[in-house]
Each structure stands twice: as C-alpha cells, then as structure tokens.
Amino acid sequence: MPKAIHPTDASLGASQSPPTESDAFAGRPDPSRGFRIGAPSFDYCLTEASAALDDEACDHTAALYWASKAVETSRSDVEGAKANIAWGIAYYRRGDLGASIAAFDEIVEK
C-alpha cells in the first residue's frame, strides 16, 4: 500500500512549506479588518418578496418571510408602506384575509 503524502513530509523540499491559516484567506477579505456580512437591504427583501409572489407557484412562506424582513429594514414611511403592501398581498394569496386587512390598515394608520 502506498504511503500517504503529508504536507509536512520532507518531500516538500526546502523552498515549500505547509499551507498556513493565512493562505486560506489569500485573495479574500480579511474578517479582522472589519469586513462583515450584514442584514439584507430593504430593496433586496422587497425584491425577494415580490419574486415569491410573482412566481406561478406563489411561495407564500417565502413571500411572508421577505415581506416581514422588508418591514423590519424599511427606513421611511414610503418603504414601510411598500413592504406592508407585499405583506398584505402575501396574506391575501394565502387566504388569511384578517391578516391581509391588518397589513393594509397599518399603512393607513401611518
């Protein structure tokens, strides 16, 4: 049976060394430099909610999830209204008329 080659074997030669942790991040942003993956933006959330509603299969669960995220990330009354419209439509298509009306009522109350 052949011997498994290990990166620390002498076969690497003097000019090569085993890979280090820093090699794993070569060409990628260094997390220690403040690179963070944040929450999705309002526009992204609303686009995903709309896409889920426009699909022939109409994925209600995905539409409600992304609409709720759009409500959370909205920064103005206009964005909040757009998000609540998507939320209301998703509940309506799901057959939950009470929740749909509540979503539209929230727009009117603001």
Backbone hydrogen bonds, N-H to C=O, Kabsch-Sander energy under -0.5 kcal/mol:
donor,donor_aa,acceptor,acceptor_aa,energy
6,H,4,A,-0.5
9,D,6,H,-2.7
12,L,9,D,-1.6
13,G,10,A,-1.5
23,D,20,T,-0.6
24,A,20,T,-0.8
24,A,21,E,-0.8
25,F,21,E,-0.6
25,F,22,S,-0.7
26,A,23,D,-1.1
28,R,25,F,-2.4
33,R,30,D,-2.1
34,G,31,P,-1.2
35,F,30,D,-0.8
38,G,36,R,-0.8
45,C,41,S,-2.4
46,L,42,F,-2.8
47,T,43,D,-2.3
48,E,44,Y,-2.4
49,A,45,C,-2.3
50,S,46,L,-2.6
51,A,47,T,-2.5
52,A,48,E,-2.2
53,L,49,A,-1.7
54,D,50,S,-2.3
55,D,51,A,-1.3
58,C,55,D,-0.8
59,D,52,A,-1.0
60,H,58,C,-1.4
63,A,59,D,-2.5
64,L,60,H,-2.9
65,Y,61,T,-2.3
66,W,62,A,-2.8
67,A,63,A,-2.3
68,S,64,L,-2.2
69,K,65,Y,-2.0
70,A,66,W,-2.2
71,V,67,A,-2.2
72,E,68,S,-2.1
73,T,69,K,-2.0
74,S,70,A,-0.8
74,S,71,V,-0.7
80,G,76,S,-2.4
81,A,77,D,-2.4
82,K,78,V,-2.3
83,A,79,E,-2.4
84,N,80,G,-2.4
85,I,81,A,-2.2
86,A,82,K,-1.9
87,W,83,A,-2.3
88,G,84,N,-3.0
89,I,85,I,-2.6
90,A,86,A,-2.4
91,Y,87,W,-2.2
92,Y,88,G,-2.3
93,R,89,I,-2.8
94,R,90,A,-1.3
95,G,91,Y,-0.9
95,G,92,Y,-0.9
96,D,91,Y,-2.4
97,L,95,G,-1.1
100,S,96,D,-1.9
101,I,97,L,-2.7
102,A,98,G,-2.0
103,A,99,A,-2.0
104,F,100,S,-1.9
105,D,101,I,-2.8
106,E,102,A,-1.8
107,I,103,A,-0.8
108,V,104,F,-1.5
109,E,105,D,-2.4
110,K,106,E,-1.1
